[in-house]
């Protein structure tokens, strides 16, 4: 099953999610601003990153408290989005929108099919090279 982000995940989004997982909020904010300025995405993804931008700006400002803004942000972006954004920023949600997997790539069948195709291609090349 595809999640809202997987089918068209960009490198910049992956880098944002990595920075958030590492707690590198300044770097994440910089990339979120670039993403919002230069990428045209689905409404759901754009809304998520707009909310990330707002939460990071408040979080990084020492004079502001996120609790004072949560109610308004929730009205603007919705409860589910805010739960995932706040979780992504505070570290309780990691890599929102991506399927949880393992080193065996369980749960992401398109990747497994691609690997199988590459194996077949390499096998065919090996056979042709031996001729």
C-alpha positions, 0 to 999 in steps of 0.5 A: 500500500502506498503512503501519501509520500512514497510514490513521488518522494523527492530527494529534498523531502528525504533530506528534510525527514532525515534532518528532522529525525536527527533533530537538526531543525535549522537545516530542516527549516532551510530545506522546507523553505526551499521545498515550499518555494520550488516544488509543486506537490499534492495538497496533502504534502504541501500542507504537511510541509507548510505545517512543518515550516510553521512549527519549526519557526516557532520551535527555533524562536527562543521567545515563542512557545509551541503550546501557544500556537498548537490550537491555531495551527490545528485549526489551520492544518488539521489534527492529523497533520499537526500530530504528525508534524509535531511528532516529526519535530520532537522525534516521536514520529520518524519518516512520516509518510514512508512505509516502515521496512527492514534491510530486506525491504519488506512492505515495499513491493515495487522496490523488490520487483525492481531488484528482481528485474535487475537480477534478471538483467545481470543474469542475462548479461552474464550469459551473453558475455559468456557466449 
